[in-house]
Amino acid sequence: MNKIRFFPALIIVLAVAMLAANGLWLLPAIDALNAGVSNLHLEVARRASSALRDSINVNRKALKESASLIGQDPRSAGEIMARLLNNNPSIEEAVFVDMNGAEKARVSRTKFISSKELVSRKGEASFEEIASGRKIEYGGPVFFSLLAEPLVDFSVQIKNPSGSPVGVLVAENNLRFVWDLMSQVNVGGAGTAYVVDQNKNLIAHPNPSIVLRGENLSYRPIVNQVVSGRVVDGLSADDPYINFEGEKVFAVGLPVENLGWGVIVENNYDEAFSSRRRVIVFALFFIVSVIGLFAVIFWSLRRIIGLFAALELEKKQTSAIISNLTDGLIEYTDDFKIILVNPSAENILGIRADEIIGRRFEPKDSTNLKFSSFSKVLFPILAEDARAIRADGDHLKMIELKIHHPLDRDLQIITVPVLGEQGRIFSYLKVIRDISREKAIAKTKSEFISLAAHQLRTPLSAIKWVFSMILSGDMGPVGPEIKPLIDTGFRSNERMIALVNDLLNVARIEEGRFGYKFEPGNLVETVKDVVDSFDILSKEYGTKIKFIPPGSSFPAMVYDKEKLSLAINNLIDNAMRYTHKSDGLIEVGVFADGDFAKISVKDNGIGISKEQLERLFTKFHRGPNAIKMYTEGSGLGLFIVKNIVKRHGGDVVVESEEGQGSVFTLLLPIDASKIPPVAEVYEGV
């Protein structure tokens, strides 16, 4: 018994002795192996950084040569810049700017630019840094095109033959060539080299689709260190990370001089340290005891079998749910390798799951008719008519697009990230809903409303004319007993005309034919004119209306005066109708707040309940208290207001309590560049 008790103690003593003996040589050997791995990857990073700088310098040299030629013959600037673009495929655009900041000539690779399109470069860093004499060469920060391709501006000074500066030559460089450079870097095994810019955005990677996703890598500590100018050897505890393929990688980094960029070289962590691992395994082999090995294996097998049984049951249940969904489902990895496709997606997109599961898709697959619709769903940018939509407060953006194979269909697509352990994105799930029927119904409804409103407009206008002729006495004197009836008919006809106009406006908004015309204007005067137009009506209702001008100077703005006046008119009209009391007061104010202009319409009327606020901007919606007080409203005015303000790039904020009045505030961006290029119909919730 004592011998048996002694045996475990002996095992422990021997294990400790072997650990100590192996530690004497193992730790220094591991340090040497770590340093060797780091130096090897740093050398790869230096070669990649050198190749990048050399390529940039070639472009800069060509830019300087062109600047010298333009300085000798400015009239040939267009031809010189055209040759520059022809000889340097990465340069997208070249601009000759005089010392006053005015563009004298501009040549683009993608379009012809007339003299009328030349603009001022005054205030732009690419011009000011050279024109001020602070620099003779300038490299700007990286920015991205509408196609998510990284671009950078380089500019140099132009001197005439006497050596006097006469302008600046600016070149817009597309950094796609850096993608090719990184794909040619041989890291070994599954290693990869990539480049980040000064803002830690990914600008070059052997897989272009990752760059086009617009990845910002500030969450990787190694990227932050490299961009700050530090050389990272990869041996710190926070240098490794999980890469885009979901693998733990060893990484080193070098800053790119004079550009503020960084070159990162990564390799599979296990592969990079395979030699170290072999040494450690060899050393530990003598220490590891096999006592209890079979017991551990047996216990593990029981656990694994139980887990597999539970997983299999869960898999069958999930598969049954997915297979019976009417919405299509597609699951894929971040490199667009297809994991799952349900029967509904097969039917909608005209594909078979066995043809695409396990396959990696690229944008070029859209040229294959069989996969054209599937590719548009994966890459919505390929669909000409794709548009992003969302309801207010919804954090998940939806895409609507049309496909033509196997049938013409309108689809609504939501992309949802599937999170794994520690919140890391494991894959992506696209939920596809066929909304062709809803679209057809909505189109038919809109066309019917538009047609009905147009058909009603002519007879209503004729009735209005007849009533006006009678009331004005053109048809002869009107007796006092008949005049009230004529007045009632006239007012009822006016309400019908207003309803028809609202219906036409809604139809035009939904069909994208509302006809916005954005021009510079005086917003304060526009609001005041609308307020003044309610003088007669306010006296009729016995309600005071007050205009509150801004307390200081108000910035000039670009907006559609007619449409914005309609929105303000609708708000004041609502306030007037629902504030029928002797002390009724409506206050309309205009003021600037940061980047926004605010127009507020405040009343002390019946107010709005919390339950009604959520549906306030929905078509045809009217609260019970509003219907009780004023029975003849259409419920379209606030829908029109919301869409007009949204088209201006703004929003509507409502503060109200039932019985205490309401405050409607229109938020409009002062900067005209914030106005969206295309109108999106706000449907409400």
C-alpha positions as CSV (number, residue, x, y, z in Angstrom):
1,M,0.0,0.0,0.0
2,N,2.9,2.4,0.9
3,K,4.6,1.6,-2.4
4,I,1.4,2.4,-4.2
5,R,1.1,5.6,-2.4
6,F,4.8,6.4,-3.1
7,F,4.3,5.9,-6.9
8,P,2.2,9.1,-7.5
9,A,4.7,11.1,-5.5
10,L,7.5,9.7,-7.5
11,I,5.8,10.6,-10.7
12,I,5.3,14.1,-9.5
13,V,8.9,14.5,-8.5
14,L,10.1,13.1,-11.8
15,A,7.8,15.4,-13.7
16,V,9.1,18.4,-11.8
17,A,12.7,17.4,-12.4
18,M,12.1,16.9,-16.1
19,L,10.3,20.3,-16.3
20,A,13.3,22.0,-14.7
21,A,15.8,20.2,-16.8
22,N,14.0,21.0,-20.1
23,G,13.4,24.6,-19.0
24,L,17.2,25.2,-18.9
25,W,17.5,24.8,-22.7
26,L,13.8,25.1,-23.8
27,L,13.2,28.8,-22.8
28,P,16.3,30.2,-24.6
29,A,15.6,28.0,-27.6
30,I,12.0,29.3,-27.8
31,D,13.2,32.9,-27.6
32,A,15.6,32.3,-30.4
33,L,12.9,30.7,-32.6
34,N,10.5,33.6,-31.9
35,A,13.1,36.1,-32.9
36,G,13.8,34.2,-36.1
37,V,10.1,34.0,-37.1
38,S,9.7,37.8,-36.4
39,N,12.8,38.7,-38.4
40,L,11.7,36.5,-41.4
41,H,8.3,38.2,-41.5
42,L,9.8,41.7,-41.0
43,E,12.0,41.1,-44.0
44,V,9.0,40.2,-46.1
45,A,7.3,43.4,-44.8
46,R,10.3,45.5,-45.8
47,R,10.3,44.1,-49.3
48,A,6.6,44.8,-49.6
49,S,7.0,48.3,-48.2
50,S,9.9,48.9,-50.6
51,A,7.9,47.7,-53.6
52,L,5.1,50.0,-52.6
53,R,7.3,53.1,-52.2
54,D,9.0,52.3,-55.6
55,S,5.7,52.2,-57.3
56,I,4.5,55.4,-55.7
57,N,7.8,57.1,-56.6
58,V,7.4,56.0,-60.3
59,N,4.1,57.9,-60.4
60,R,5.6,60.9,-58.6
61,K,8.5,61.0,-61.0
62,A,6.1,60.9,-64.0
63,L,4.0,63.7,-62.3
64,K,7.2,65.9,-61.9
65,E,8.2,65.3,-65.6
66,S,4.7,66.3,-66.7
67,A,4.8,69.4,-64.5
68,S,8.1,70.4,-66.1
69,L,6.6,70.0,-69.6
70,I,3.5,72.1,-68.7
71,G,5.7,74.8,-67.2
72,Q,7.5,75.1,-70.6
73,D,4.3,75.0,-72.6
74,P,1.1,75.6,-70.6
75,R,-1.1,75.6,-73.7
76,S,-0.3,72.0,-74.2
77,A,-1.3,71.0,-70.7
78,G,-4.3,68.9,-71.9
79,E,-2.1,66.8,-74.2
80,I,0.6,66.4,-71.6
81,M,-1.8,65.3,-69.0
82,A,-3.5,62.9,-71.5
83,R,-0.1,61.3,-72.1
84,L,0.5,61.1,-68.3
85,L,-2.8,59.1,-67.9
86,N,-1.9,56.9,-70.9
87,N,1.5,56.0,-69.5
88,N,0.4,55.6,-65.9
89,P,-2.7,53.4,-65.6
90,S,-3.1,54.1,-61.9
91,I,-3.7,57.8,-62.5
92,E,-7.5,58.4,-62.9
93,E,-7.4,62.2,-63.3
94,A,-4.9,65.1,-63.7
95,V,-5.6,68.8,-63.2
96,F,-3.6,71.9,-64.1
97,V,-4.4,74.6,-61.5
98,D,-3.1,78.1,-61.8
99,M,-1.7,80.1,-58.8
100,N,-5.1,81.6,-58.1
101,G,-6.6,78.2,-57.5
102,A,-8.5,78.1,-60.8
103,E,-8.5,74.9,-62.9
104,K,-7.0,75.6,-66.3
105,A,-7.3,72.1,-67.7
106,R,-8.6,68.7,-66.4
107,V,-8.2,65.3,-68.0
108,S,-10.1,62.3,-66.7
109,R,-9.8,58.6,-67.7
110,T,-13.5,58.0,-67.5
111,K,-15.1,61.1,-69.0
112,F,-14.6,64.2,-71.1
113,I,-14.4,67.4,-69.1
114,S,-15.4,70.7,-70.8
115,S,-14.1,74.1,-69.9
116,K,-17.5,74.9,-68.3
117,E,-16.9,72.1,-65.8
118,L,-13.6,73.5,-64.5
119,V,-13.8,74.6,-60.9
120,S,-11.8,76.4,-58.2
121,R,-9.3,74.4,-56.1
122,K,-9.0,77.2,-53.6
123,G,-8.9,75.9,-50.1
124,E,-8.0,72.3,-51.1
125,A,-4.9,70.9,-49.4
126,S,-3.5,69.5,-52.7
127,F,-3.4,73.0,-54.0
128,E,-2.8,75.2,-50.9
129,E,0.2,73.2,-49.7
130,I,2.0,73.7,-53.0
131,A,0.8,77.2,-53.8
132,S,1.7,78.6,-50.4
133,G,5.3,77.4,-50.9
134,R,5.2,75.1,-47.8
135,K,5.8,72.1,-50.0
136,I,7.0,71.4,-53.5
137,E,5.4,67.9,-53.4
138,Y,2.3,66.8,-51.6
139,G,0.6,63.5,-50.9
140,G,-2.9,63.7,-49.6
141,P,-4.9,61.3,-47.3
142,V,-6.5,58.3,-48.8
143,F,-10.2,58.6,-49.7
144,F,-12.6,56.3,-51.4
145,S,-14.6,56.4,-54.6
146,L,-18.3,55.6,-55.0
147,L,-17.3,52.1,-55.9
148,A,-15.3,51.9,-52.6
149,E,-11.9,51.9,-54.4
150,P,-9.1,53.7,-52.5
151,L,-7.8,56.9,-54.1
152,V,-5.0,59.4,-53.2
153,D,-4.1,62.8,-54.6
154,F,-0.4,63.8,-55.4
155,S,0.5,67.3,-56.4
156,V,3.7,69.0,-57.5
157,Q,4.7,72.6,-58.3
158,I,4.8,73.8,-61.9
159,K,7.5,76.3,-62.8
160,N,8.1,78.3,-66.0
161,P,11.5,78.2,-67.7
162,S,12.6,81.2,-65.5
163,G,12.0,79.1,-62.4
164,S,8.9,81.0,-61.2
165,P,5.9,79.0,-60.0
166,V,3.0,79.2,-62.4
167,G,0.6,76.6,-61.0
168,V,0.1,73.2,-59.5
169,L,-0.3,69.8,-61.1
170,V,-2.7,67.5,-59.2
171,A,-3.1,63.8,-60.0
172,E,-5.8,61.5,-58.6
173,N,-4.2,58.0,-58.2
174,N,-6.3,54.8,-58.0
175,L,-4.5,52.4,-55.5
176,R,-5.8,49.3,-57.2
177,F,-2.2,48.6,-58.3
178,V,-1.3,48.1,-54.7
179,W,-3.7,45.2,-54.6
180,D,-1.5,43.5,-57.3
181,L,1.7,44.3,-55.4
182,M,0.3,42.7,-52.2
183,S,-0.9,39.6,-54.1
184,Q,2.7,39.1,-55.4
185,V,4.3,39.2,-51.9
186,N,5.4,35.7,-51.0
187,V,4.8,35.3,-47.3
188,G,4.9,31.5,-47.4
189,G,2.1,29.1,-46.7
190,A,-1.2,30.8,-46.2
191,G,0.4,34.2,-45.4
192,T,-0.9,37.5,-46.6
193,A,0.4,41.1,-46.9
194,Y,-2.0,44.1,-46.8
195,V,-1.8,47.9,-46.5
196,V,-3.8,50.3,-44.3
197,D,-4.0,54.1,-44.6
198,Q,-3.6,56.8,-42.1
199,N,-7.2,56.3,-40.9
200,K,-6.6,52.5,-40.4
201,N,-8.8,51.7,-43.4
202,L,-7.9,48.7,-45.5
203,I,-6.7,49.9,-48.9
204,A,-4.9,46.9,-50.3
205,H,-5.3,43.1,-49.9
206,P,-4.8,40.2,-52.2
207,N,-8.6,39.6,-52.0
208,P,-10.1,42.8,-53.5
209,S,-13.6,42.0,-52.3
210,I,-12.5,42.6,-48.7
211,V,-11.2,46.1,-49.6
212,L,-14.4,46.9,-51.4
213,R,-16.4,46.1,-48.2
214,G,-14.8,49.2,-46.6
215,E,-13.1,47.5,-43.7
216,N,-11.7,49.7,-40.9
217,L,-9.1,47.8,-38.9
218,S,-8.7,50.1,-35.9
219,Y,-9.9,47.2,-33.7
220,R,-6.6,45.5,-34.3
221,P,-3.9,46.8,-31.9
222,I,-1.1,46.1,-34.3
223,V,-2.7,48.4,-36.9
224,N,-2.9,51.3,-34.4
225,Q,0.8,50.9,-33.6
226,V,2.0,50.7,-37.2
227,V,-0.1,53.8,-38.2
228,S,1.4,55.7,-35.3
229,G,4.9,55.1,-36.8
230,R,6.1,52.1,-34.8
231,V,7.7,48.9,-36.1
232,V,5.9,45.9,-34.7
233,D,7.8,42.7,-34.3
234,G,4.7,40.6,-33.6
235,L,6.0,39.2,-30.3
236,S,3.8,41.2,-27.9
237,A,0.8,39.5,-26.4
238,D,-1.8,41.7,-28.2
239,D,-0.1,41.5,-31.7
240,P,-1.8,38.3,-32.9
241,Y,-5.5,38.5,-34.0
242,I,-8.2,36.7,-35.8
243,N,-8.1,37.4,-39.5
244,F,-10.8,37.6,-42.1
245,E,-10.8,33.8,-42.6
246,G,-11.4,33.3,-38.9
247,E,-7.9,32.1,-38.2
248,K,-5.5,33.2,-35.5
249,V,-2.5,34.8,-37.2
250,F,1.0,36.0,-36.3
251,A,1.6,39.5,-37.7
252,V,4.3,42.1,-38.0
253,G,4.0,45.6,-39.3
254,L,6.1,48.4,-40.8
255,P,5.1,52.1,-41.3
256,V,5.4,53.4,-44.8
257,E,7.6,56.5,-44.7
258,N,6.2,59.9,-45.7
259,L,2.7,58.4,-46.4
260,G,1.4,57.6,-42.9
261,W,0.4,54.1,-44.2
262,G,1.3,50.7,-42.8
263,V,2.3,47.4,-44.3
264,I,1.1,44.4,-42.3
265,V,2.3,40.8,-43.0
266,E,0.3,38.0,-41.4
267,N,0.6,34.2,-41.4
268,N,-1.3,31.4,-39.8
269,Y,-0.1,31.4,-36.1
270,D,0.4,27.6,-35.9
271,E,2.2,27.6,-39.3
272,A,4.5,30.5,-38.4
273,F,5.5,28.8,-35.1
274,S,5.5,25.2,-36.3
275,S,9.2,24.8,-35.4
276,R,8.7,26.1,-31.9
277,R,5.7,23.9,-31.5
278,R,7.7,20.9,-32.5
279,V,10.4,21.7,-30.0
280,I,7.9,22.2,-27.2
281,V,6.0,19.0,-28.1
282,F,9.3,17.1,-28.2
283,A,10.3,18.5,-24.7
284,L,6.9,17.8,-23.2
285,F,6.7,14.3,-24.7
286,F,9.0,13.0,-21.9
287,I,6.8,14.7,-19.2
288,V,3.3,13.8,-20.3
289,S,2.0,10.9,-18.4
290,V,-0.2,8.3,-20.1
291,I,-1.8,7.4,-16.8
292,G,-5.5,8.0,-17.2
293,L,-5.2,8.6,-21.0
294,F,-7.7,5.9,-21.8
295,A,-10.0,7.1,-19.1
296,V,-9.9,10.6,-20.5
297,I,-10.5,9.3,-24.0
298,F,-13.4,7.3,-22.9
299,W,-14.9,10.2,-21.0
300,S,-14.3,12.5,-23.9
301,L,-15.9,10.1,-26.3
302,R,-19.1,9.8,-24.2
303,R,-19.3,13.6,-24.1
304,I,-18.7,14.0,-27.8
305,I,-21.3,11.3,-28.7
306,G,-23.8,13.1,-26.5
307,L,-23.0,16.4,-28.0
308,F,-23.2,15.0,-31.5
309,A,-26.6,13.5,-30.8
310,A,-27.9,16.9,-29.4
311,L,-26.4,18.7,-32.4
312,E,-27.9,16.3,-34.9
313,L,-31.3,16.7,-33.3
314,E,-31.0,20.5,-33.3
315,K,-29.7,20.4,-36.9
316,K,-32.8,18.4,-38.0
317,Q,-35.1,20.8,-36.3
318,T,-33.4,23.9,-37.7
319,S,-33.3,22.3,-41.2
320,A,-37.1,21.6,-41.0
321,I,-37.8,25.2,-40.1
322,I,-35.5,26.7,-42.8
323,S,-36.9,24.4,-45.5
324,N,-40.5,25.4,-44.8
325,L,-39.8,29.2,-44.7
326,T,-41.5,31.2,-47.5
327,D,-38.7,33.7,-47.4
328,G,-35.4,32.7,-49.1
329,L,-32.3,32.2,-47.0
330,I,-28.7,32.3,-48.1
331,E,-25.8,31.9,-45.6
332,Y,-22.2,32.7,-46.7
333,T,-18.8,33.5,-45.2
334,D,-17.0,36.8,-45.5
335,D,-15.2,35.6,-48.6
336,F,-18.6,34.8,-50.2
337,K,-18.3,31.0,-49.8
338,I,-21.9,29.7,-49.8
339,I,-22.9,27.7,-46.7
340,L,-26.6,27.3,-46.9
341,V,-29.5,27.8,-49.4
342,N,-33.1,27.0,-48.6
343,P,-35.7,25.8,-51.1
344,S,-37.5,29.2,-51.2
345,A,-34.2,30.8,-52.3
346,E,-33.7,28.1,-55.0
347,N,-37.2,28.8,-56.3
348,I,-36.9,32.6,-56.3
349,L,-33.4,32.8,-57.8
350,G,-33.7,29.8,-60.2
351,I,-30.7,28.0,-58.8
352,R,-30.0,24.6,-57.2
353,A,-28.4,24.3,-53.8
354,D,-26.0,21.5,-54.9
355,E,-24.6,23.8,-57.6
356,I,-23.6,26.6,-55.3
357,I,-23.0,25.3,-51.7
358,G,-19.3,25.3,-51.1
359,R,-18.6,27.6,-54.0
360,R,-17.0,31.0,-53.6
361,F,-18.7,33.7,-55.7
362,E,-17.2,36.8,-57.2
363,P,-18.9,39.8,-59.0
364,K,-17.8,38.4,-62.3
365,D,-20.1,35.4,-61.9
366,S,-23.0,37.8,-62.7
367,T,-22.1,37.4,-66.4
368,N,-23.3,33.8,-66.2
369,L,-27.1,33.9,-66.8
370,K,-27.7,31.0,-64.5
371,F,-26.1,32.8,-61.5
372,S,-27.0,36.4,-62.6
373,S,-29.8,36.9,-60.1
374,F,-28.0,35.0,-57.4
375,S,-24.9,37.3,-57.9
376,K,-27.1,40.5,-57.7
377,V,-28.5,39.3,-54.3
378,L,-24.9,38.7,-53.0
379,F,-23.5,41.9,-54.6
380,P,-26.4,44.4,-54.8
381,I,-24.1,47.0,-56.3
382,L,-24.4,45.0,-59.5
383,A,-28.1,45.6,-59.7
384,E,-28.8,48.9,-61.6
385,D,-32.0,49.6,-59.8
386,A,-31.0,48.5,-56.2
387,R,-31.9,51.0,-53.5
388,A,-31.6,51.0,-49.7
389,I,-34.8,51.5,-47.7
390,R,-35.6,51.4,-44.0
391,A,-38.3,52.5,-41.6
392,D,-37.4,55.1,-38.9
393,G,-35.8,53.5,-35.9
394,D,-34.9,50.3,-37.7
395,H,-31.2,49.5,-37.4
396,L,-31.3,46.8,-40.1
397,K,-31.0,48.3,-43.6
398,M,-32.9,46.6,-46.4
399,I,-32.2,46.5,-50.1
400,E,-34.9,46.4,-52.8
401,L,-33.9,45.3,-56.3
402,K,-35.3,43.7,-59.4
403,I,-34.2,40.4,-61.0
404,H,-35.1,39.1,-64.4
405,H,-34.1,35.4,-64.2
406,P,-35.8,33.0,-64.0
407,L,-38.7,35.4,-63.8
408,D,-39.1,39.2,-63.3
409,R,-39.4,39.7,-59.6
410,D,-39.1,42.5,-57.1
411,L,-37.1,41.4,-54.0
412,Q,-36.5,42.8,-50.6
413,I,-33.3,41.7,-49.0
414,I,-32.0,42.0,-45.4
415,T,-28.4,41.1,-44.6
416,V,-27.8,39.9,-41.0
417,P,-24.4,39.1,-39.5
418,V,-24.3,35.7,-37.7
419,L,-22.2,36.1,-34.5
420,G,-20.0,33.4,-33.1
421,E,-18.0,33.3,-29.9
422,Q,-16.9,36.6,-28.3
423,G,-19.2,38.5,-30.7
424,R,-17.0,37.7,-33.8
425,I,-18.9,37.5,-37.1
426,F,-19.0,33.9,-38.2
427,S,-21.0,34.3,-41.4
428,Y,-23.7,36.4,-43.0
429,L,-27.3,35.6,-43.7
430,K,-29.4,37.1,-46.5
431,V,-33.2,37.0,-46.0
432,I,-34.9,37.3,-49.4
433,R,-38.6,38.2,-49.6
434,D,-40.5,38.3,-52.9
435,I,-42.5,41.5,-52.9
436,S,-43.6,41.4,-56.5
437,R,-47.2,41.1,-55.6
438,E,-47.0,44.0,-53.1
439,K,-45.2,46.2,-55.6
440,A,-47.9,45.4,-58.3
441,I,-50.7,46.2,-55.8
442,A,-49.0,49.4,-54.7
443,K,-48.5,50.5,-58.3
444,T,-52.1,49.8,-59.2
445,K,-53.3,51.6,-56.1
446,S,-51.2,54.7,-56.9
447,E,-52.3,54.7,-60.5
448,F,-55.9,54.4,-59.5
449,I,-55.6,57.3,-57.0
450,S,-53.8,59.5,-59.6
451,L,-56.4,58.7,-62.3
452,A,-59.4,59.3,-59.9
453,A,-57.9,62.5,-58.6
454,H,-57.3,63.8,-62.2
455,Q,-60.8,62.9,-63.2
456,L,-62.3,64.7,-60.2
457,R,-60.2,67.8,-60.7
458,T,-61.9,69.1,-63.8
459,P,-65.5,68.9,-62.6
460,L,-64.6,70.2,-59.2
461,S,-62.9,73.2,-60.8
462,A,-66.0,73.8,-62.9
463,I,-68.2,73.6,-59.8
464,K,-65.9,76.1,-58.0
465,W,-66.2,78.5,-61.0
466,V,-70.0,78.3,-60.9
467,F,-70.2,78.9,-57.2
468,S,-67.8,81.8,-57.5
469,M,-69.9,83.3,-60.3
470,I,-73.1,83.0,-58.2
471,L,-71.5,84.4,-55.0
472,S,-69.9,87.3,-56.8
473,G,-73.3,88.3,-58.3
474,D,-72.2,87.7,-61.9
475,M,-75.3,85.5,-62.3
476,G,-77.7,88.0,-60.7
477,P,-78.5,88.9,-57.1
478,V,-78.5,86.1,-54.6
479,G,-81.2,86.1,-52.0
480,P,-80.3,86.0,-48.3
481,E,-82.1,82.7,-47.8
482,I,-80.1,81.0,-50.6
483,K,-76.6,82.6,-49.9
484,P,-75.8,80.4,-46.8
485,L,-76.5,77.3,-48.9
486,I,-74.3,78.5,-51.7
487,D,-71.5,79.3,-49.2
488,T,-71.8,75.8,-47.7
489,G,-71.5,74.2,-51.1
490,F,-68.6,76.5,-52.0
491,R,-66.6,75.5,-48.9
492,S,-67.4,71.8,-49.3
493,N,-66.2,72.0,-52.9
494,E,-63.0,73.7,-51.6
495,R,-62.4,70.8,-49.2
496,M,-62.9,68.3,-52.0
497,I,-60.3,70.2,-54.2
498,A,-57.9,70.2,-51.3
499,L,-58.4,66.4,-50.9
500,V,-57.8,65.9,-54.6
501,N,-54.6,67.9,-54.5
502,D,-53.4,65.9,-51.5
503,L,-54.2,62.6,-53.3
504,L,-52.3,63.9,-56.4
505,N,-49.3,65.0,-54.3
506,V,-49.2,61.5,-52.6
507,A,-49.4,59.8,-56.0
508,R,-46.6,61.9,-57.3
509,I,-44.4,61.3,-54.3
510,E,-44.9,57.5,-54.5
511,E,-44.1,57.5,-58.3
512,G,-41.1,59.8,-57.9
513,R,-42.7,62.6,-59.9
514,F,-43.1,65.3,-57.3
515,G,-40.8,67.6,-59.2
516,Y,-38.3,69.0,-56.7
517,K,-36.5,72.2,-57.7
518,F,-33.7,73.1,-55.3
519,E,-32.5,76.7,-55.5
520,P,-30.8,79.1,-53.1
521,G,-33.3,81.1,-51.1
522,N,-34.1,83.1,-48.0
523,L,-35.7,80.5,-45.6
524,V,-36.8,83.1,-43.1
525,E,-38.7,85.0,-45.7
526,T,-40.3,81.8,-47.0
527,V,-41.6,80.8,-43.6
528,K,-42.8,84.4,-42.9
529,D,-44.7,84.4,-46.2
530,V,-46.5,81.2,-45.3
531,V,-47.4,82.6,-41.8
532,D,-48.7,85.8,-43.3
533,S,-51.0,83.8,-45.6
534,F,-52.9,82.6,-42.5
535,D,-53.9,86.1,-41.3
536,I,-57.5,85.9,-42.5
537,L,-58.0,82.3,-41.4
538,S,-56.6,83.0,-37.9
539,K,-59.1,85.8,-37.5
540,E,-61.9,83.5,-38.7
541,Y,-60.9,80.8,-36.1
542,G,-60.2,83.4,-33.4
543,T,-56.6,82.0,-33.0
544,K,-53.5,84.1,-32.7
545,I,-50.6,83.2,-34.9
546,K,-47.1,84.6,-34.2
547,F,-43.9,84.5,-36.3
548,I,-40.6,84.3,-34.3
549,P,-37.6,85.3,-36.5
550,P,-34.1,84.1,-35.7
551,G,-32.3,86.1,-33.1
552,S,-29.2,86.5,-35.3
553,S,-28.1,86.4,-38.9
554,F,-29.4,83.3,-40.7
555,P,-27.2,81.4,-43.3
556,A,-28.2,81.1,-46.9
557,M,-29.7,77.7,-47.9
558,V,-30.6,75.6,-50.9
559,Y,-34.2,74.2,-50.8
560,D,-37.4,73.8,-52.9
561,K,-39.4,76.9,-51.9
562,E,-42.7,75.6,-53.2
563,K,-42.5,72.2,-51.6
564,L,-41.2,73.4,-48.3
565,S,-43.9,76.1,-48.2
566,L,-46.5,73.3,-48.7
567,A,-45.0,71.4,-45.7
568,I,-45.1,74.4,-43.5
569,N,-48.6,75.3,-44.7
570,N,-49.8,71.8,-43.7
571,L,-48.3,72.0,-40.2
572,I,-49.8,75.5,-39.6
573,D,-53.2,74.4,-41.1
574,N,-53.3,71.4,-38.7
575,A,-52.4,73.6,-35.7
576,M,-55.1,76.1,-36.7
577,R,-57.8,73.4,-37.0
578,Y,-57.0,71.7,-33.8
579,T,-56.6,74.8,-31.6
580,H,-60.2,76.1,-31.5
581,K,-60.3,78.1,-28.3
582,S,-60.4,81.7,-27.2
583,D,-56.8,81.7,-26.0
584,G,-55.5,79.7,-28.9
585,L,-51.9,80.6,-29.9
586,I,-49.7,79.3,-32.7
587,E,-46.0,80.2,-32.7
588,V,-43.9,79.6,-35.8
589,G,-40.1,80.1,-35.3
590,V,-37.0,79.8,-37.5
591,F,-33.5,79.4,-36.0
592,A,-30.1,77.8,-36.8
593,D,-28.7,75.0,-34.6
594,G,-25.3,73.7,-35.5
595,D,-25.5,72.1,-39.0
596,F,-29.2,72.3,-39.1
597,A,-31.9,74.9,-39.7
598,K,-35.0,74.4,-37.5
599,I,-38.6,75.4,-38.3
600,S,-40.9,74.9,-35.3
601,V,-44.7,75.1,-35.3
602,K,-46.0,75.2,-31.7
603,D,-49.7,75.2,-30.6
604,N,-51.7,74.9,-27.4
605,G,-54.4,72.7,-29.0
606,I,-55.7,69.2,-28.4
607,G,-52.3,67.5,-28.5
608,I,-51.5,63.9,-29.5
609,S,-51.5,60.8,-27.4
610,K,-48.3,58.6,-27.1
611,E,-50.1,55.7,-28.7
612,Q,-50.8,57.8,-31.9
613,L,-47.3,59.3,-32.2
614,E,-45.9,56.1,-33.8
615,R,-48.4,56.2,-36.7
616,L,-48.5,60.0,-37.0
617,F,-46.9,60.1,-40.5
618,T,-48.7,57.2,-42.0
619,K,-51.1,57.8,-44.9
620,F,-54.8,58.3,-44.0
621,H,-54.1,58.1,-40.3
622,R,-55.9,60.4,-37.9
623,G,-56.2,60.2,-34.1
624,P,-59.5,59.7,-32.4
625,N,-59.4,63.2,-30.7
626,A,-58.6,64.8,-34.1
627,I,-61.5,63.1,-35.8
628,K,-63.8,64.1,-33.0
629,M,-62.9,67.8,-33.2
630,Y,-62.5,68.0,-37.0
631,T,-64.3,65.3,-39.0
632,E,-63.2,66.2,-42.6
633,G,-59.4,65.8,-42.7
634,S,-57.8,63.4,-45.2
635,G,-54.9,62.1,-43.0
636,L,-52.4,62.8,-45.8
637,G,-50.9,66.2,-44.8
638,L,-48.3,64.9,-42.4
639,F,-47.3,62.1,-44.8
640,I,-46.6,64.8,-47.4
641,V,-44.7,66.8,-44.8
642,K,-42.5,63.9,-43.8
643,N,-41.6,63.0,-47.4
644,I,-40.8,66.7,-48.4
645,V,-38.5,67.1,-45.4
646,K,-36.8,63.7,-46.0
647,R,-36.2,64.7,-49.6
648,H,-34.3,67.7,-48.3
649,G,-32.1,65.4,-46.2
650,G,-33.9,66.4,-42.9
651,D,-36.4,65.0,-40.5
652,V,-39.5,65.9,-38.5
653,V,-39.4,65.8,-34.6
654,V,-42.7,65.8,-32.7
655,E,-43.2,66.7,-29.0
656,S,-46.7,66.4,-27.8
657,E,-49.0,65.5,-24.9
658,E,-52.7,65.0,-25.2
659,G,-54.5,68.1,-24.1
660,Q,-51.3,70.1,-23.8
661,G,-50.6,71.1,-27.4
662,S,-47.9,70.0,-29.8
663,V,-44.5,71.2,-31.2
664,F,-43.6,70.0,-34.8
665,T,-39.9,70.8,-35.7
666,L,-38.5,70.5,-39.2
667,L,-34.8,69.8,-39.2
668,L,-33.1,70.9,-42.5
669,P,-29.4,70.5,-43.3
670,I,-27.7,73.9,-44.0
671,D,-25.1,72.2,-46.1
672,A,-26.6,71.6,-49.6
673,S,-24.3,68.5,-50.1
674,K,-26.4,66.7,-47.4
675,I,-29.5,66.8,-49.7
676,P,-29.9,63.2,-51.0
677,P,-29.6,62.8,-54.8
678,V,-32.6,60.5,-55.1
679,A,-35.9,60.6,-53.3
680,E,-37.0,57.6,-51.1
681,V,-40.6,57.3,-50.2
682,Y,-41.2,57.3,-46.4
683,E,-44.1,54.9,-45.8
684,G,-44.2,55.1,-42.0
685,V,-44.8,52.2,-39.7
